[in-house]
């Protein structure tokens, strides 16, 4: 069953555009990838309501929902890269998350989410003159999770809710580096002997958790009249990447594949956030998340004198957001029914000396009377790589999300 799910979701979940950490884990998806969350700078994990959907960092907030919520998101991201005067650009389209939650009245609420945690994706060819080596580099790696969750409001203190979720990890990875013939220094009469030779280092593998079916998140949510808070803890776990190295000569002669397992110890994640509501429909949000990496990550490596490890640092996210909720009354003017969002964030990557600063603008457009919403967000920023080896990246992203709200299984 796990292999069938892996094949199905690999068709719709692909990588992001960043090239930082390609040989380690790749780019980390922030806060579940929802368009509504991205529009307010990835803040708002403490905000409750039927139009919020699932939160991967705070599974407890859905205890306060009264309707079924369905959410699917898409992302188009464009990245311009620069290092030591060299420049190029990459772009990609992906579906970073899918969410579904069911309220069950006094029995709490259940949810199911598919979301991408880390990914690497690049396909580039490099050539510098007719006599130089032509090189092609291709990475396709995706780590994603199926996350069932359950949450329940406390029986006496109804302003509090407890939630828990299990993260079932799946994914696959592929890296191919191909080098064409090197004719530099050879007379023209001898180039025929090597012009058809291509050396390829092909690596493919799968992702899972070592010795466990899943890792887990527990969360506590408080919802007051004007203020809401949450705190969550995600357990540490070890990612297991089973790899097969295949060294090929001109795609014809293949050496015996080499098997290897690399283990990546992912530390515990602590997250918290608050939402303060004023003048009925205006919200200020602040979210914090931190993960204390203390061990280097073994790279895919394997050939061409590549770096053996990626050095790590404390992974931290600080997000600040503003949101003006749209009017719930269908007969109010349409512009007043739109939800407006604004936000910004600062993030230190798990890759040592890599930092990210970004901002976003978003809106939620109501469709019909039942609460269905089309969420749009624009985001941009820069990733700074102080190590000298990684690329600086300027990124622009456009997200679109469809939020469906209904009364499935409930009487009118």
HELIX and SHEET records of a PDB file:
HELIX    1   1 UNK A    2  UNK A   10  1                                   9    
HELIX    2   2 UNK A   31  UNK A   33  5                                   3    
HELIX    3   3 UNK A   35  UNK A   39  1                                   5    
HELIX    4   4 UNK A   59  UNK A   64  5                                   6    
HELIX    5   5 UNK A  105  UNK A  107  5                                   3    
HELIX    6   6 UNK A  188  UNK A  193  5                                   6    
HELIX    7   7 UNK A  334  UNK A  337  1                                   4    
SHEET    1   A15 UNK A  27  UNK A  28  0                                        
SHEET    2   A15 UNK A 109  UNK A 126 -1                                        
SHEET    3   A15 UNK A  86  UNK A 103 -1                                        
SHEET    4   A15 UNK A  68  UNK A  83 -1                                        
SHEET    5   A15 UNK A 392  UNK A 406 -1                                        
SHEET    6   A15 UNK A 372  UNK A 385 -1                                        
SHEET    7   A15 UNK A 354  UNK A 367 -1                                        
SHEET    8   A15 UNK A 339  UNK A 348 -1                                        
SHEET    9   A15 UNK A 314  UNK A 324 -1                                        
SHEET   10   A15 UNK A 282  UNK A 292 -1                                        
SHEET   11   A15 UNK A 269  UNK A 278 -1                                        
SHEET   12   A15 UNK A 227  UNK A 234 -1                                        
SHEET   13   A15 UNK A 215  UNK A 223 -1                                        
SHEET   14   A15 UNK A 160  UNK A 179 -1                                        
SHEET   15   A15 UNK A 135  UNK A 153 -1                                        
SHEET    1   B17 UNK A  27  UNK A  28  0                                        
SHEET    2   B17 UNK A 109  UNK A 126 -1                                        
SHEET    3   B17 UNK A  86  UNK A 103 -1                                        
SHEET    4   B17 UNK A  68  UNK A  83 -1                                        
SHEET    5   B17 UNK A 392  UNK A 406 -1                                        
SHEET    6   B17 UNK A 372  UNK A 385 -1                                        
SHEET    7   B17 UNK A 354  UNK A 367 -1                                        
SHEET    8   B17 UNK A 339  UNK A 348 -1                                        
SHEET    9   B17 UNK A 314  UNK A 324 -1                                        
SHEET   10   B17 UNK A 282  UNK A 292 -1                                        
SHEET   11   B17 UNK A 269  UNK A 278 -1                                        
SHEET   12   B17 UNK A 227  UNK A 234 -1                                        
SHEET   13   B17 UNK A 215  UNK A 223 -1                                        
SHEET   14   B17 UNK A 160  UNK A 179 -1                                        
SHEET   15   B17 UNK A 199  UNK A 209 -1                                        
SHEET   16   B17 UNK A 237  UNK A 249 -1                                        
SHEET   17   B17 UNK A 253  UNK A 254 -1                                        
SHEET    1   C17 UNK A  27  UNK A  28  0                                        
SHEET    2   C17 UNK A 109  UNK A 126 -1                                        
SHEET    3   C17 UNK A  86  UNK A 103 -1                                        
SHEET    4   C17 UNK A  68  UNK A  83 -1                                        
SHEET    5   C17 UNK A 392  UNK A 406 -1                                        
SHEET    6   C17 UNK A 372  UNK A 385 -1                                        
SHEET    7   C17 UNK A 354  UNK A 367 -1                                        
SHEET    8   C17 UNK A 339  UNK A 348 -1                                        
SHEET    9   C17 UNK A 314  UNK A 324 -1                                        
SHEET   10   C17 UNK A 282  UNK A 292 -1                                        
SHEET   11   C17 UNK A 269  UNK A 278 -1                                        
SHEET   12   C17 UNK A 227  UNK A 234 -1                                        
SHEET   13   C17 UNK A 215  UNK A 223 -1                                        
SHEET   14   C17 UNK A 160  UNK A 179 -1                                        
SHEET   15   C17 UNK A 199  UNK A 209 -1                                        
SHEET   16   C17 UNK A 237  UNK A 249 -1                                        
SHEET   17   C17 UNK A 258  UNK A 266 -1                                        
SHEET    1   D 2 UNK A 297  UNK A 298  0                                        
SHEET    2   D 2 UNK A 309  UNK A 310 -1                                        
END                                                                             
